[in-house]
Amino acid sequence: MDINNLISQYGYAALVIGSIAEGETITLLGGVAAHQGLLRFPLVVLSVALGGMIGDQLLYLLGRRYGMKILRRFSRHRAKIHQAQTLIRRHPYLFVIGSRFMYGFRIIGPLLIGTSHLRPKIFLPLNIIGAIVWALIFTTLGYIGGEVIGPWLHQFDQHVKRWIWLVIAVVLVVCLRGWLRHRRKKRQSRSAEKD
């Protein structure tokens, strides 16, 4: 298993999928891969921007359709949600572009924007601009960080097999422990029912 070959083959698709779900970590790793010459920098920026844009667009549409139902689940954070909604009304353009840079707003931000009834024809271009700016900044940071991480990555391929086996062993132990705990609780509940 050659990690460099896998990254070169599937890296762009992984960046799109990863940036739909998560974001910054994937983007930084894409920048590191570009620094190592495994991926091309402009295509990394494009892939990450596309994934980030798709993710936020889906969350925005989800917010437009089911936003109020979803926000009811966050009743503890009602004051923060109200504050964010006020910001969206006052500065919709800045909020749409900036929400992906605000800690804790990566997922809830587009949902809130969707509930604010900001029109899709306004959200879409702002979402694209924000995704490109975000992708460019974090990919560049990853590219610069590649200088620091580069020497470690050369040894990574040698150690990856050991780490995979270690992760598999840990997952198996955790699953076995959970299964045993479940069985023990089941036995206890049966014995309590008999008494």
C-alpha positions as CSV (number, residue, x, y, z in Angstrom):
1,M,0.0,0.0,0.0
2,D,1.6,3.2,-1.2
3,I,0.1,6.2,0.5
4,N,1.5,8.7,-2.0
5,N,-0.1,6.8,-4.9
6,L,-3.5,6.7,-3.1
7,I,-3.3,10.4,-2.4
8,S,-2.4,11.2,-6.1
9,Q,-5.2,8.9,-7.4
10,Y,-8.1,9.8,-5.0
11,G,-6.9,13.0,-3.3
12,Y,-9.2,15.4,-5.1
13,A,-12.3,13.3,-4.6
14,A,-11.4,12.9,-0.9
15,L,-11.0,16.6,-0.6
16,V,-14.4,17.3,-2.1
17,I,-16.1,14.7,0.2
18,G,-14.1,15.7,3.2
19,S,-14.7,19.4,2.9
20,I,-18.5,18.8,2.6
21,A,-18.5,17.2,6.0
22,E,-15.6,18.7,8.0
23,G,-13.6,21.4,6.5
24,E,-10.4,22.9,7.9
25,T,-8.4,19.8,8.7
26,I,-9.1,18.3,5.2
27,T,-8.2,21.6,3.6
28,L,-4.9,21.9,5.5
29,L,-4.0,18.3,4.6
30,G,-4.8,19.1,0.9
31,G,-2.4,22.0,1.2
32,V,0.3,19.8,2.7
33,A,-0.3,17.3,-0.2
34,A,0.1,20.1,-2.7
35,H,3.4,21.1,-1.0
36,Q,4.6,17.5,-1.3
37,G,3.8,17.5,-5.0
38,L,1.2,14.9,-4.7
39,L,-1.6,17.2,-5.8
40,R,-1.7,20.4,-7.7
41,F,-2.4,23.6,-5.6
42,P,-5.1,25.2,-7.9
43,L,-7.0,21.9,-8.1
44,V,-6.8,21.5,-4.3
45,V,-8.3,25.0,-3.9
46,L,-11.0,24.2,-6.4
47,S,-11.8,20.8,-4.8
48,V,-12.0,22.2,-1.3
49,A,-14.1,25.2,-2.4
50,L,-16.5,22.9,-4.3
51,G,-16.9,20.7,-1.3
52,G,-17.3,23.6,1.1
53,M,-19.8,25.2,-1.2
54,I,-21.9,22.1,-1.6
55,G,-21.9,21.4,2.2
56,D,-23.1,24.9,3.0
57,Q,-25.6,24.9,0.2
58,L,-27.1,21.7,1.5
59,L,-27.3,23.0,5.0
60,Y,-28.8,26.3,3.8
61,L,-31.5,24.4,2.0
62,L,-32.1,22.2,5.0
63,G,-32.4,25.3,7.1
64,R,-35.0,26.8,4.7
65,R,-37.1,23.6,4.8
66,Y,-36.7,22.3,8.3
67,G,-34.8,25.1,10.1
68,M,-37.3,25.9,12.8
69,K,-37.7,22.2,13.7
70,I,-34.0,21.8,14.0
71,L,-33.4,25.0,16.0
72,R,-36.0,23.9,18.6
73,R,-33.5,21.2,19.6
74,F,-31.0,23.9,20.5
75,S,-33.2,25.6,23.1
76,R,-30.3,26.0,25.5
77,H,-28.6,28.2,22.9
78,R,-31.6,30.4,22.2
79,A,-29.8,33.7,23.1
80,K,-26.8,32.9,20.8
81,I,-29.2,31.8,18.0
82,H,-31.1,35.1,18.4
83,Q,-27.9,37.1,18.3
84,A,-26.8,35.3,15.1
85,Q,-30.1,35.9,13.5
86,T,-29.8,39.6,14.3
87,L,-26.4,39.6,12.6
88,I,-27.8,37.9,9.6
89,R,-30.5,40.6,9.2
90,R,-28.1,43.5,9.7
91,H,-25.2,42.2,7.7
92,P,-26.3,39.3,5.5
93,Y,-23.5,39.5,3.0
94,L,-20.7,39.5,5.6
95,F,-22.4,36.8,7.7
96,V,-22.8,34.4,4.7
97,I,-19.1,34.8,3.7
98,G,-17.8,35.0,7.3
99,S,-19.8,32.2,8.9
100,R,-17.4,29.5,7.7
101,F,-14.6,31.4,9.5
102,M,-16.5,31.7,12.8
103,Y,-15.7,29.0,15.3
104,G,-18.8,27.0,16.1
105,F,-20.7,28.2,13.1
106,R,-19.5,25.8,10.4
107,I,-22.7,23.7,10.5
108,I,-25.2,25.9,12.4
109,G,-24.4,29.1,10.3
110,P,-25.8,28.0,7.0
111,L,-28.8,26.5,8.8
112,L,-29.5,29.8,10.5
113,I,-29.1,31.6,7.2
114,G,-31.6,29.3,5.7
115,T,-34.1,30.0,8.5
116,S,-33.7,33.7,8.0
117,H,-35.3,33.5,4.5
118,L,-32.3,35.0,2.7
119,R,-33.1,34.4,-0.9
120,P,-31.2,31.7,-2.7
121,K,-30.2,34.0,-5.5
122,I,-28.3,36.1,-2.9
123,F,-27.0,33.2,-0.8
124,L,-25.5,31.1,-3.8
125,P,-23.0,33.7,-5.1
126,L,-22.0,34.7,-1.6
127,N,-21.6,31.1,-0.7
128,I,-19.3,30.6,-3.7
129,I,-17.2,33.6,-2.9
130,G,-16.9,32.6,0.7
131,A,-16.0,29.0,-0.2
132,I,-13.2,30.2,-2.6
133,V,-11.7,32.6,-0.1
134,W,-11.9,30.0,2.7
135,A,-10.3,27.3,0.5
136,L,-7.6,29.6,-0.7
137,I,-6.7,30.7,2.9
138,F,-6.7,27.2,4.5
139,T,-5.0,25.5,1.5
140,T,-2.3,28.1,1.6
141,L,-1.8,27.6,5.4
142,G,-1.5,23.8,4.7
143,Y,0.9,24.4,1.9
144,I,3.1,26.6,4.1
145,G,2.7,24.0,7.0
146,G,3.9,21.3,4.6
147,E,7.4,22.7,5.0
148,V,7.3,21.8,8.7
149,I,5.4,18.5,8.3
150,G,7.3,17.4,5.2
151,P,10.1,15.5,6.9
152,W,7.6,13.6,9.1
153,L,5.5,12.6,6.1
154,H,8.4,10.8,4.4
155,Q,8.5,8.4,7.4
156,F,4.7,8.3,7.6
157,D,4.3,5.7,4.8
158,Q,6.6,3.3,6.7
159,H,4.6,3.6,9.9
160,V,1.1,3.7,8.4
161,K,0.7,-0.1,8.3
162,R,1.5,-0.3,12.0
163,W,-1.0,2.4,12.8
164,I,-3.7,0.8,10.8
165,W,-3.2,-2.5,12.7
166,L,-3.2,-0.6,16.0
167,V,-6.4,1.3,15.2
168,I,-8.0,-2.0,14.2
169,A,-7.0,-3.6,17.4
170,V,-8.3,-0.7,19.5
171,V,-11.6,-0.7,17.6
172,L,-12.0,-4.4,18.2
173,V,-11.2,-4.1,21.9
174,V,-13.7,-1.2,22.3
175,C,-16.4,-3.2,20.4
176,L,-15.7,-6.3,22.5
177,R,-15.9,-4.3,25.7
178,G,-19.2,-2.7,24.6
179,W,-20.7,-6.0,23.7
180,L,-19.7,-7.5,27.0
181,R,-21.1,-4.6,28.9
182,H,-24.4,-4.9,26.9
183,R,-24.6,-8.6,27.8
184,R,-24.0,-7.9,31.4
185,K,-26.7,-5.2,31.5
186,K,-29.1,-7.6,29.7
187,R,-28.4,-10.3,32.3
188,Q,-28.9,-7.9,35.2
189,S,-32.2,-6.7,33.8
190,R,-33.4,-10.3,33.3
191,S,-32.5,-11.2,36.9
192,A,-34.2,-8.0,38.2
193,E,-37.4,-9.0,36.3
194,K,-37.3,-12.4,37.9
195,D,-37.1,-10.9,41.4
